[in-house]
């Protein structure tokens, strides 16, 4: 007979009104089951909730309620009820059942982080470490998928608390600390991992972890800590008798020591390193590693260390008589240093290379190297060292009888120290041995000029006399000393030696010009004019004109000389050059008016009367005070100027010239009569 559920519900209402919970509870459960069989889960839920209202701690009914929510398709509400059920289990110290509930919850909500965390903790508390760790790892996967790396890191820490020997967790956790730049924490985790490997006697992994720690310190510029770790790695390898694997750690240690400027300790490690390679008869490896280290030092700009390494390497080669290897390596490193601009290191290696060439009797190659050393010093403006190197070159050139090359080197030295008489004398001796008299003369002339330039005319004269003993018929020598005397205003000595030139060569270029100029400078205008006449007679007058323009226009202060030259040019009919000379003389105030007057005369002589008049009018505008002339000279010049204007028919200009005289001295010559005559002429026009 079918159960009438409505009647049963009515019965429960009666029991409730009577307050009889004991009778109503089984009826509610009965109805919940009945409704469940009929698929009426919401009615089942309603019945269970009425029971729980009266008995909230009833585990079985709550389990039914959770099941009905799941069947009804309400997992979120089911989760709440399951959680409440789990809390009841935990409250009654029934962790085992609580774990089962949380496992069920995970089936309903596999991505629920809180459920997974609680389950992992419960399993750990119950001593089920492996299961707990597995759930923690699954939790980490969820965090990583959601880019919740900080939370994942915290979970790794929890795993290590319950399973401190988990190597994988150490690795993962250190990676995450590094990623988050929590360097100290990463190092601490790695140290624990290294200790774990050591306890397991896994030295390979111990070294690998220590290397990672060292590299982290190094990347953070914590060089002292990195050094300590790398040295520990070396000690482990040494204890195990493993040597080849030490190479990268030696390199790291040396690099750190160089960065810290601990050069002494770095060199000690270098030597140990190289010794290690050579003692192992690993020559090729040693060479390769040396080159690698050298490159590192070059990047660090630690050049002394690279040179010392090569010295060690070269010493080993030389012990084995492997000169070709020394030469090859030296040339390579020299090329590298040149490329990097490390010239002092080029010099040091080049010195070694030069010695090797000498040992092999390859003098020419040694000479080239030694010369290049000098050139480098010279490029660095280190003249003393450059000269010392060039001296060595000359010694070797003498062995090879390469006189011409030796001369070139001495010439280079003389360019550097032109005042050094010893080197010039050596050069002269070489020229003399080669019979090159012209170059001997040129060098003596250079010596004479160098002393004169220093103001030591007596020394210059002594060298000249010495040169005459060797070569007594050289016009060039006489010209050299004569020009020096000329430049130093020793006019008589200059003339004497210019005349000596004519004794040896009457056609010597420029000597008549120099004699003319010397006479001008001396104030002997008559003598100068005589030499000019000889030039004219020989058809070479332009020689003196050109020479004057080249040699005199650079000295505008010498107004008297310019004025004298202008007079000479005017006498011989060189009007244009005369005008240039007077223009230069006019720059001096004492010669200004007289020079301007002479310029006007030149224009007049050439037939340019208007230009002459214009020039003379300029003079009329210049007062006595502005000239620097004496009163008498000034008045005389204006008087002559007035006469010139009269001759040109420029009566007004003439009158103005005379009037200027009267303003200063009314009784000067016949000035007043001149003015009266000119006034009549002007009025009559």
C-alpha positions as CSV (number, residue, x, y, z in Angstrom):
1,X,0.0,0.0,0.0
2,X,1.5,3.4,-1.0
3,X,2.6,5.7,1.7
4,X,0.5,8.8,2.0
5,X,3.2,11.5,2.5
6,X,0.7,14.3,3.2
7,X,-0.8,12.3,6.0
8,X,2.7,11.7,7.5
9,X,3.4,15.5,7.3
10,X,0.2,16.2,9.1
11,X,1.2,13.7,11.8
12,X,4.5,15.6,12.2
13,X,2.6,18.8,12.6
14,X,0.7,17.2,15.4
15,X,3.8,16.0,17.1
16,X,5.4,19.4,16.8
17,X,2.3,21.1,18.4
18,X,2.6,18.6,21.2
19,X,6.3,19.4,21.5
20,X,7.3,15.8,20.9
21,X,10.6,16.0,19.0
22,X,11.4,12.4,19.6
23,X,8.4,11.2,17.5
24,X,8.8,14.0,14.8
25,X,12.5,13.4,14.1
26,X,12.1,9.8,12.7
27,X,9.1,11.0,10.7
28,X,11.1,13.8,9.1
29,X,13.9,11.3,8.2
30,X,11.3,8.9,6.8
31,X,9.8,11.7,4.7
32,X,13.3,12.9,3.5
33,X,14.1,9.3,2.3
34,X,10.7,9.0,0.7
35,X,11.0,12.3,-1.2
36,X,14.6,11.3,-2.2
37,X,13.2,8.1,-3.8
38,X,10.7,10.1,-5.7
39,X,13.4,12.6,-6.9
40,X,11.9,15.5,-4.8
41,X,15.2,16.6,-3.4
42,X,14.1,20.0,-2.4
43,X,11.4,18.4,-0.1
44,X,14.1,16.0,1.2
45,X,16.3,19.1,1.9
46,X,13.3,20.8,3.7
47,X,12.8,17.7,5.9
48,X,16.5,17.5,6.9
49,X,16.7,21.2,7.7
50,X,13.7,20.8,10.1
51,X,15.6,18.0,11.8
52,X,18.8,20.1,12.0
53,X,16.9,23.1,13.4
54,X,16.2,20.9,16.4
55,X,19.5,18.9,16.3
56,X,22.3,20.9,14.5
57,X,25.0,18.4,15.5
58,X,23.2,15.4,13.9
59,X,26.0,14.2,11.6
60,X,24.0,11.6,9.7
61,X,21.2,14.0,8.9
62,X,23.7,16.7,7.8
63,X,25.4,14.1,5.5
64,X,22.0,13.4,4.0
65,X,21.4,17.2,3.5
66,X,24.8,17.6,1.8
67,X,23.9,14.7,-0.5
68,X,20.5,16.1,-1.4
69,X,22.1,19.5,-2.3
70,X,24.4,17.7,-4.6
71,X,21.6,15.8,-6.2
72,X,19.6,19.0,-6.6
73,X,22.6,20.6,-8.4
74,X,23.5,23.1,-5.7
75,X,27.2,22.4,-5.1
76,X,28.0,25.7,-3.5
77,X,25.4,25.2,-0.8
78,X,26.5,21.6,-0.5
79,X,30.1,22.9,0.1
80,X,28.8,25.1,2.9
81,X,27.0,22.1,4.5
82,X,30.0,19.8,4.0
83,X,32.3,22.4,5.6
84,X,29.9,22.7,8.6
85,X,30.0,18.8,8.8
86,X,33.8,18.8,8.7
87,X,33.9,21.4,11.5
88,X,31.6,19.1,13.6
89,X,34.1,16.2,13.0
90,X,37.0,18.3,14.0
91,X,35.2,19.6,17.0
92,X,34.7,16.0,18.1
93,X,38.4,15.1,17.3
94,X,37.3,13.0,14.3
95,X,40.0,14.3,11.9
96,X,39.9,11.2,9.8
97,X,36.3,11.8,8.9
98,X,37.0,15.5,8.4
99,X,39.7,14.6,5.9
100,X,37.2,12.4,4.0
101,X,34.8,15.3,3.9
102,X,37.4,17.8,2.6
103,X,38.4,15.2,-0.1
104,X,34.7,15.1,-1.1
105,X,34.7,18.9,-1.1
106,X,37.7,18.9,-3.5
107,X,35.7,16.7,-5.9
108,X,33.0,19.3,-5.9
109,X,35.3,22.3,-6.1
110,X,38.8,21.2,-7.3
111,X,40.1,24.7,-7.7
112,X,39.1,25.8,-4.2
113,X,42.3,27.0,-2.6
114,X,41.0,27.2,1.0
115,X,39.7,23.6,0.9
116,X,43.1,22.3,-0.5
117,X,45.1,24.3,2.1
118,X,42.9,22.9,5.0
119,X,43.1,19.4,3.6
120,X,46.9,19.6,3.3
121,X,47.2,20.8,6.9
122,X,44.9,18.1,8.2
123,X,46.9,15.4,6.4
124,X,50.1,16.8,7.8
125,X,48.6,16.9,11.3
126,X,47.6,13.3,11.0
127,X,51.2,12.3,9.9
128,X,50.3,11.6,6.3
129,X,53.2,13.7,5.0
130,X,53.4,12.4,1.5
131,X,49.7,12.9,0.9
132,X,49.9,16.3,2.4
133,X,52.9,17.2,0.2
134,X,51.1,16.0,-2.9
135,X,48.1,18.2,-2.1
136,X,50.5,21.2,-1.5
137,X,52.1,20.6,-4.9
138,X,48.7,20.5,-6.5
139,X,48.0,23.8,-4.7
140,X,51.2,25.3,-6.1
141,X,50.1,24.3,-9.6
142,X,46.9,26.3,-9.1
143,X,48.8,29.3,-7.8
144,X,51.3,29.2,-10.7
145,X,48.5,29.0,-13.2
146,X,46.9,32.1,-11.6
147,X,50.3,33.9,-11.5
148,X,50.1,33.9,-7.7
149,X,53.8,33.3,-7.3
150,X,54.1,34.8,-3.8
151,X,51.5,32.4,-2.5
152,X,53.2,29.5,-4.3
153,X,56.5,30.5,-2.6
154,X,54.7,30.4,0.8
155,X,53.4,26.9,0.1
156,X,57.0,25.7,-0.7
157,X,58.0,27.0,2.7
158,X,55.2,25.0,4.3
159,X,56.3,21.9,2.5
160,X,59.9,22.3,3.8
161,X,58.5,22.6,7.4
162,X,56.9,19.2,7.1
163,X,59.4,17.6,4.7
164,X,62.8,19.3,5.2
165,X,64.6,16.8,3.0
166,X,62.7,17.6,-0.2
167,X,65.4,18.6,-2.7
168,X,63.0,19.6,-5.4
169,X,61.3,22.1,-3.1
170,X,64.6,23.6,-2.2
171,X,65.4,24.1,-5.8
172,X,62.0,25.5,-6.7
173,X,61.9,27.8,-3.7
174,X,65.4,29.2,-4.4
175,X,64.3,29.9,-7.9
176,X,61.3,31.8,-6.7
177,X,63.3,33.9,-4.2
178,X,65.7,34.8,-6.9
179,X,62.9,35.8,-9.2
180,X,61.5,38.0,-6.4
181,X,65.0,39.4,-5.8
182,X,65.0,38.1,-2.2
183,X,68.6,37.2,-2.6
184,X,69.4,36.5,1.0
185,X,66.6,34.1,1.4
186,X,67.5,32.4,-1.9
187,X,71.1,31.9,-0.6
188,X,69.9,30.6,2.7
189,X,67.7,28.0,1.0
190,X,70.6,27.0,-1.3
191,X,73.0,26.7,1.6
192,X,70.5,24.3,3.3
193,X,70.3,22.4,0.0
194,X,74.1,22.2,-0.2
195,X,74.2,20.9,3.3
196,X,71.6,18.3,2.4
197,X,73.7,17.1,-0.6
198,X,76.8,17.1,1.6
199,X,75.0,14.9,4.2
200,X,74.2,12.5,1.3
201,X,77.9,12.7,0.2
202,X,76.8,13.9,-3.2
203,X,79.8,16.1,-3.9
204,X,78.9,16.9,-7.5
205,X,75.6,18.4,-6.5
206,X,77.2,20.1,-3.5
207,X,79.6,21.8,-5.9
208,X,76.9,22.7,-8.3
209,X,74.8,24.4,-5.6
210,X,77.8,26.2,-4.2
211,X,78.6,27.4,-7.7
212,X,75.1,28.8,-7.9
213,X,75.5,30.5,-4.6
214,X,78.8,32.0,-5.7
215,X,77.3,33.2,-9.0
216,X,74.4,34.9,-7.1
217,X,76.9,36.7,-4.8
218,X,78.9,37.7,-7.8
219,X,75.9,39.1,-9.7
220,X,75.1,41.2,-6.7
221,X,78.6,42.5,-6.4
222,X,79.0,40.7,-3.1
223,X,82.5,39.8,-4.1
224,X,83.9,38.7,-0.7
225,X,81.0,36.3,-0.2
226,X,81.4,35.0,-3.7
227,X,85.2,34.5,-3.2
228,X,84.6,32.5,0.0
229,X,82.2,30.2,-1.8
230,X,84.4,29.7,-4.9
231,X,87.4,28.9,-2.6
232,X,85.3,26.3,-0.9
233,X,84.5,24.7,-4.3
234,X,88.3,24.6,-5.0
235,X,88.9,22.9,-1.7
236,X,86.4,20.2,-2.4
237,X,87.9,19.5,-5.8
238,X,91.4,19.4,-4.4
239,X,90.3,17.0,-1.6
240,X,88.9,14.7,-4.4
241,X,92.0,15.0,-6.5
242,X,90.0,16.6,-9.4
243,X,92.0,19.4,-11.1
244,X,90.6,20.1,-14.6
245,X,87.3,21.1,-13.1
246,X,88.9,23.8,-11.0
247,X,89.7,25.9,-14.0
248,X,86.5,28.0,-14.2
249,X,86.7,28.6,-10.4
250,X,90.2,29.8,-10.6
251,X,89.1,32.3,-13.3
252,X,86.2,33.5,-11.2
253,X,88.4,33.9,-8.1
254,X,91.0,35.9,-10.1
255,X,88.4,38.1,-11.7
256,X,86.9,38.9,-8.2
257,X,90.3,39.7,-6.7
258,X,91.1,42.0,-9.6
259,X,87.7,43.7,-9.2
260,X,88.6,44.3,-5.5
261,X,92.1,45.5,-6.5
262,X,93.6,42.7,-4.5
263,X,96.3,42.3,-7.1
264,X,98.8,40.5,-4.9
265,X,96.4,37.6,-4.1
266,X,95.2,37.5,-7.7
267,X,98.7,37.0,-8.9
268,X,99.2,34.2,-6.4
269,X,96.1,32.5,-7.7
270,X,97.3,33.1,-11.3
271,X,100.6,31.4,-10.6
272,X,98.9,28.5,-8.9
273,X,96.5,28.2,-11.8
274,X,99.2,28.3,-14.5
275,X,101.3,25.9,-12.5
276,X,98.4,23.5,-12.2
277,X,98.0,23.5,-16.0
278,X,101.7,23.1,-16.7
279,X,102.2,20.5,-14.1
280,X,99.4,18.5,-15.6
281,X,101.3,18.8,-18.9
282,X,98.2,20.5,-20.3
283,X,100.2,23.0,-22.4
284,X,97.5,23.7,-25.0
285,X,94.9,24.1,-22.3
286,X,97.2,26.3,-20.4
287,X,97.7,28.6,-23.4
288,X,94.0,28.7,-24.1
289,X,93.2,29.5,-20.5
290,X,95.9,32.1,-20.3
291,X,94.3,33.8,-23.3
292,X,90.9,33.6,-21.8
293,X,92.1,35.1,-18.5
294,X,94.0,37.8,-20.4
295,X,90.8,38.8,-22.3
296,X,89.1,39.0,-18.9
297,X,91.8,41.3,-17.5
298,X,91.7,43.4,-20.6
299,X,88.0,44.0,-20.1
300,X,88.7,44.9,-16.5
301,X,91.5,47.2,-17.7
302,X,93.9,45.2,-15.4
303,X,96.8,45.4,-17.9
304,X,99.7,44.6,-15.5
305,X,98.1,41.2,-14.8
306,X,98.0,40.3,-18.5
307,X,101.6,41.2,-19.0
308,X,102.7,39.1,-16.0
309,X,100.7,36.1,-17.4
310,X,102.4,36.4,-20.8
311,X,105.8,36.6,-19.0
312,X,105.1,33.3,-17.3
313,X,104.0,31.8,-20.6
314,X,107.0,33.1,-22.4
315,X,109.3,31.8,-19.7
316,X,107.9,28.3,-20.2
317,X,108.4,28.6,-23.9
318,X,112.0,29.7,-23.5
319,X,112.8,26.9,-21.2
320,X,111.7,24.6,-24.0
321,X,113.5,26.7,-26.6
322,X,110.2,27.3,-28.4
323,X,111.2,30.7,-29.7
324,X,108.8,30.6,-32.6
325,X,106.0,30.2,-30.2
326,X,107.2,33.2,-28.2
327,X,107.3,35.3,-31.4
328,X,103.9,34.2,-32.5
329,X,102.2,34.8,-29.1
330,X,104.1,38.1,-28.6
331,X,103.0,39.4,-32.1
332,X,99.4,38.4,-31.4
333,X,99.3,40.1,-28.0
334,X,101.0,43.2,-29.3
335,X,98.4,43.4,-32.0
336,X,95.7,43.1,-29.4
337,X,97.2,45.7,-27.1
338,X,97.5,48.1,-30.1
339,X,93.9,47.5,-31.0
340,X,92.8,48.3,-27.4
341,X,95.2,51.3,-27.2
342,X,97.2,49.7,-24.3
343,X,100.5,51.1,-25.5
344,X,102.6,50.7,-22.4
345,X,101.8,47.0,-22.5
346,X,102.8,46.9,-26.2
347,X,106.2,48.4,-25.1
348,X,106.8,45.8,-22.4
349,X,105.9,42.8,-24.7
350,X,107.9,44.4,-27.5
351,X,111.0,44.5,-25.3
352,X,110.7,40.8,-24.7
353,X,110.2,40.1,-28.4
354,X,113.3,42.2,-29.3
355,X,115.4,40.2,-26.9
356,X,114.2,37.0,-28.5
357,X,115.1,38.3,-32.0
358,X,118.5,39.2,-30.8
359,X,119.0,35.7,-29.4
360,X,118.0,34.3,-32.7
361,X,120.4,36.8,-34.4
362,X,117.5,38.2,-36.3
363,X,118.8,41.8,-36.0
364,X,116.7,43.4,-38.6
365,X,113.5,42.2,-36.9
366,X,114.9,43.4,-33.5
367,X,115.6,46.8,-35.1
368,X,112.0,47.1,-36.4
369,X,110.6,46.2,-33.0
370,X,112.9,48.6,-31.1
371,X,112.0,51.4,-33.6
372,X,108.3,50.7,-33.0
373,X,108.9,51.1,-29.2
374,X,110.5,54.5,-29.8
375,X,107.6,55.5,-32.0
376,X,105.1,54.5,-29.3
377,X,107.0,56.6,-26.7
378,X,107.0,59.4,-29.1
379,X,103.2,59.2,-29.6
380,X,102.9,59.5,-25.8
381,X,105.1,62.6,-25.8
382,X,107.7,60.7,-23.7
383,X,110.7,62.1,-25.6
384,X,113.5,60.8,-23.3
385,X,112.3,57.2,-23.5
386,X,111.8,57.6,-27.3
387,X,115.3,58.8,-27.7
388,X,116.7,56.0,-25.6
389,X,114.9,53.4,-27.8
390,X,116.1,55.1,-31.0
391,X,119.7,55.0,-29.6
392,X,119.3,51.3,-29.3
393,X,118.1,51.1,-32.9
394,X,121.2,53.0,-34.1
395,X,123.5,50.6,-32.2
396,X,121.8,47.6,-34.0
397,X,121.9,49.4,-37.3
398,X,125.7,49.9,-36.9
399,X,126.0,46.1,-36.5
400,X,124.2,45.7,-39.8
401,X,126.2,48.5,-41.4
402,X,122.9,50.3,-42.3
403,X,124.3,53.8,-42.4
404,X,121.4,55.3,-44.3
405,X,118.9,54.1,-41.8
406,X,121.0,55.3,-38.9
407,X,121.0,58.7,-40.5
408,X,117.2,58.7,-40.6
409,X,117.0,57.8,-37.0
410,X,119.4,60.6,-35.9
411,X,117.4,63.0,-38.0
412,X,114.3,62.0,-36.1
413,X,116.1,62.4,-32.8
414,X,117.4,65.9,-33.8
415,X,113.8,66.9,-34.7
416,X,112.9,66.0,-31.1
417,X,115.9,67.8,-29.5
418,X,117.2,70.3,-32.0
419,X,119.4,71.9,-29.4
420,X,121.3,68.7,-28.6
421,X,124.7,69.2,-30.2
422,X,125.9,65.7,-29.6
423,X,123.3,64.1,-31.9
424,X,123.9,66.7,-34.6
425,X,127.6,66.0,-34.4
426,X,127.0,62.3,-34.8
427,X,124.8,62.9,-37.8
428,X,127.5,65.1,-39.4
429,X,130.0,62.3,-38.8
430,X,127.8,59.8,-40.6
431,X,127.3,62.2,-43.5
432,X,131.0,62.7,-43.6
433,X,131.7,59.0,-43.7
434,X,129.3,58.7,-46.6
435,X,131.0,61.6,-48.5
436,X,127.8,63.7,-48.6
437,X,129.4,67.1,-48.2
438,X,126.2,69.1,-49.0
439,X,124.4,67.4,-46.0
440,X,127.4,68.0,-43.8
441,X,127.1,71.7,-44.6
442,X,123.4,71.7,-44.1
443,X,123.7,70.1,-40.7
444,X,126.5,72.6,-39.6
445,X,124.2,75.4,-40.7
446,X,121.4,73.9,-38.6
447,X,123.7,73.7,-35.6
448,X,124.8,77.3,-36.1
449,X,121.2,78.4,-36.4
450,X,120.1,76.4,-33.3
451,X,122.7,78.2,-31.2
452,X,121.8,81.6,-32.6
453,X,118.2,80.9,-31.9
454,X,119.1,80.3,-28.2
455,X,120.9,83.7,-28.3
456,X,124.4,82.1,-28.0
457,X,126.1,84.0,-31.0
458,X,129.6,83.1,-29.6
459,X,128.8,79.4,-29.7
460,X,127.3,79.8,-33.2
461,X,130.5,81.5,-34.3
462,X,132.7,78.7,-32.8
463,X,130.7,76.0,-34.7
464,X,131.1,78.1,-37.9
465,X,134.9,78.2,-37.4
466,X,134.9,74.4,-36.8
467,X,132.9,73.8,-39.9
468,X,135.4,76.0,-41.9
469,X,138.2,73.7,-40.9
470,X,136.4,70.8,-42.6
471,X,134.8,72.7,-45.5
472,X,136.5,76.1,-46.2
473,X,134.9,76.9,-49.6
474,X,131.2,76.7,-48.9
475,X,129.2,79.9,-49.6
476,X,126.3,78.4,-47.8
477,X,128.3,78.4,-44.5
478,X,129.2,82.0,-45.0
479,X,125.6,82.9,-45.9
480,X,124.4,81.1,-42.7
481,X,126.7,83.0,-40.3
482,X,126.2,86.3,-42.3
483,X,122.4,86.0,-41.9
484,X,122.8,85.4,-38.2
485,X,125.0,88.5,-37.8
486,X,122.4,90.4,-39.9
487,X,119.5,89.3,-37.6
488,X,121.5,90.3,-34.6
489,X,122.4,93.8,-36.0
490,X,126.1,93.0,-36.3
491,X,126.3,94.9,-39.6
492,X,130.0,94.9,-40.2
493,X,130.4,91.2,-39.5
494,X,127.4,90.5,-41.8
495,X,128.9,92.6,-44.6
496,X,132.3,90.9,-44.1
497,X,130.8,87.4,-44.5
498,X,128.5,88.4,-47.4
499,X,131.7,89.6,-49.2
500,X,133.3,86.2,-48.4
501,X,130.5,84.6,-50.3
502,X,131.4,86.7,-53.4
503,X,135.0,85.6,-53.1
504,X,133.9,82.0,-53.6
505,X,130.9,82.5,-55.9
506,X,130.2,85.9,-57.5
507,X,126.8,84.7,-58.8
508,X,125.6,83.4,-55.4
509,X,121.8,84.1,-55.3
510,X,120.6,87.0,-53.1
511,X,124.0,88.2,-51.8
512,X,123.8,91.6,-53.5
513,X,120.3,92.0,-52.0
514,X,121.5,91.1,-48.6
515,X,124.5,93.6,-48.9
516,X,122.0,96.3,-49.9
517,X,119.7,95.6,-47.0
518,X,122.6,95.4,-44.6
519,X,123.8,98.8,-45.7
520,X,120.3,100.2,-45.3
521,X,120.1,98.8,-41.8
522,X,123.5,100.2,-41.0
523,X,122.4,103.7,-42.3
524,X,124.8,103.6,-45.2
525,X,122.4,104.7,-47.9
526,X,125.2,105.5,-50.3
527,X,126.6,102.0,-50.0
528,X,123.1,100.5,-50.4
529,X,122.6,102.6,-53.6
530,X,125.9,101.3,-54.9
531,X,124.9,97.7,-54.4
532,X,121.5,98.5,-56.1
533,X,123.3,99.9,-59.1
534,X,125.3,96.6,-59.4
535,X,122.0,94.8,-59.3
536,X,120.6,97.1,-62.0
537,X,123.8,96.6,-64.1
538,X,123.3,92.8,-63.8
539,X,119.6,93.1,-64.7
540,X,118.6,91.8,-61.3
541,X,117.1,94.8,-59.7
542,X,113.8,93.1,-59.0
543,X,115.7,90.6,-56.8
544,X,116.3,93.3,-54.2
545,X,112.7,94.6,-54.6
546,X,111.2,91.1,-54.1
547,X,113.6,90.3,-51.3
548,X,112.6,93.5,-49.5
549,X,108.9,92.8,-49.9
550,X,109.4,89.3,-48.5
551,X,111.8,90.1,-45.7
552,X,110.9,93.6,-44.6
553,X,107.2,94.0,-44.6
554,X,107.0,91.8,-41.6
555,X,108.7,94.5,-39.5
556,X,106.5,97.6,-39.6
557,X,108.2,99.2,-36.5
558,X,111.4,100.0,-38.4
559,X,110.1,103.2,-39.9
560,X,113.5,104.6,-40.6
561,X,114.6,101.6,-42.7
562,X,111.3,101.7,-44.7
563,X,111.8,105.4,-45.3
564,X,115.4,104.9,-46.4
565,X,114.3,102.1,-48.7
566,X,111.6,104.3,-50.2
567,X,114.3,106.9,-50.9
568,X,116.5,104.3,-52.7
569,X,113.5,103.0,-54.7
570,X,112.6,106.5,-55.7
571,X,116.1,107.2,-56.9
572,X,116.2,104.2,-59.1
573,X,112.8,104.8,-60.5
574,X,110.8,102.1,-58.7
575,X,107.9,104.3,-57.9
576,X,105.4,101.7,-56.9
577,X,107.8,100.0,-54.5
578,X,108.9,103.4,-53.2
579,X,105.2,104.2,-52.3
580,X,104.8,100.8,-50.5
581,X,108.0,101.5,-48.4
582,X,106.8,105.1,-47.5
583,X,103.3,103.7,-46.6
584,X,104.9,101.3,-44.2
585,X,107.2,104.1,-42.8
586,X,104.1,106.3,-42.3
587,X,102.8,104.0,-39.6
588,X,105.3,105.6,-37.2
589,X,104.1,109.1,-36.2
590,X,107.6,110.6,-36.4
591,X,107.8,109.7,-40.1
592,X,104.1,110.1,-41.0
593,X,104.2,113.6,-42.6
594,X,107.5,113.2,-44.3
595,X,106.4,109.7,-45.7
596,X,103.1,111.1,-46.9
597,X,105.0,114.0,-48.5
598,X,107.3,111.5,-50.3
599,X,104.3,109.5,-51.4
600,X,102.9,112.6,-53.0
601,X,106.2,113.3,-54.7
602,X,106.2,109.8,-56.1
603,X,102.7,110.3,-57.5
604,X,103.9,113.7,-59.0
605,X,107.0,112.1,-60.4
606,X,104.8,109.4,-62.1
607,X,102.6,112.1,-63.6
608,X,99.6,111.4,-61.3
609,X,99.1,115.1,-60.3
610,X,95.6,114.8,-58.9
611,X,96.7,111.8,-56.7
612,X,99.7,113.8,-55.6
613,X,97.4,116.8,-54.7
614,X,95.0,114.6,-52.8
615,X,98.0,113.1,-50.9
616,X,99.3,116.6,-50.0
617,X,95.9,117.8,-48.8
618,X,96.0,114.9,-46.2
619,X,99.1,116.5,-44.8
620,X,97.4,119.9,-44.4
621,X,94.9,118.3,-42.0
622,X,97.6,117.0,-39.6
623,X,98.6,119.3,-36.7
624,X,102.1,119.5,-35.3
625,X,101.1,117.8,-32.1
626,X,100.0,114.7,-34.0
627,X,103.2,114.2,-35.9
628,X,105.9,113.8,-33.3
629,X,108.2,116.0,-35.4
630,X,110.2,119.0,-34.2
631,X,108.6,122.4,-34.9
632,X,111.3,123.4,-37.4
633,X,111.0,120.1,-39.4
634,X,107.2,120.4,-39.4
635,X,107.3,124.0,-40.6
636,X,109.9,123.3,-43.2
637,X,107.8,120.3,-44.6
638,X,104.7,122.6,-44.9
639,X,106.8,125.2,-46.6
640,X,108.0,122.7,-49.2
641,X,104.5,121.4,-49.5
642,X,103.3,124.9,-50.3
643,X,105.9,125.4,-53.0
644,X,104.9,122.0,-54.5
645,X,101.3,123.2,-54.7
646,X,102.4,126.4,-56.3
647,X,104.3,124.4,-59.0
648,X,101.2,122.3,-59.6
649,X,99.1,125.5,-59.9
650,X,97.1,124.6,-56.8
651,X,97.2,128.1,-55.3
652,X,94.5,127.7,-52.8
653,X,96.1,124.5,-51.4
654,X,99.5,126.3,-51.4
655,X,98.0,129.3,-49.5
656,X,96.5,126.9,-46.9
657,X,99.9,125.3,-46.4
658,X,101.5,128.7,-45.8
659,X,98.7,129.8,-43.5
660,X,99.2,126.7,-41.3
661,X,102.9,127.9,-40.9
662,X,101.8,131.4,-39.9
663,X,99.6,130.0,-37.2
664,X,102.7,128.6,-35.6
665,X,105.4,131.1,-36.6
666,X,104.4,134.2,-38.6
667,X,108.1,135.1,-39.3
668,X,109.0,131.8,-40.8
669,X,111.0,132.5,-44.0
670,X,108.9,134.4,-46.6
671,X,105.6,132.8,-45.7
672,X,103.7,136.1,-45.4
673,X,104.9,137.3,-48.8
674,X,103.9,133.9,-50.3
675,X,100.4,134.3,-48.8
676,X,100.0,137.8,-50.2
677,X,101.2,136.8,-53.7
678,X,98.8,133.7,-53.7
679,X,95.9,135.9,-52.6
680,X,96.4,138.2,-55.6
681,X,96.6,135.2,-58.0
682,X,93.5,133.7,-56.6
683,X,91.6,137.0,-56.8
684,X,92.7,137.6,-60.3
685,X,91.1,134.4,-61.6
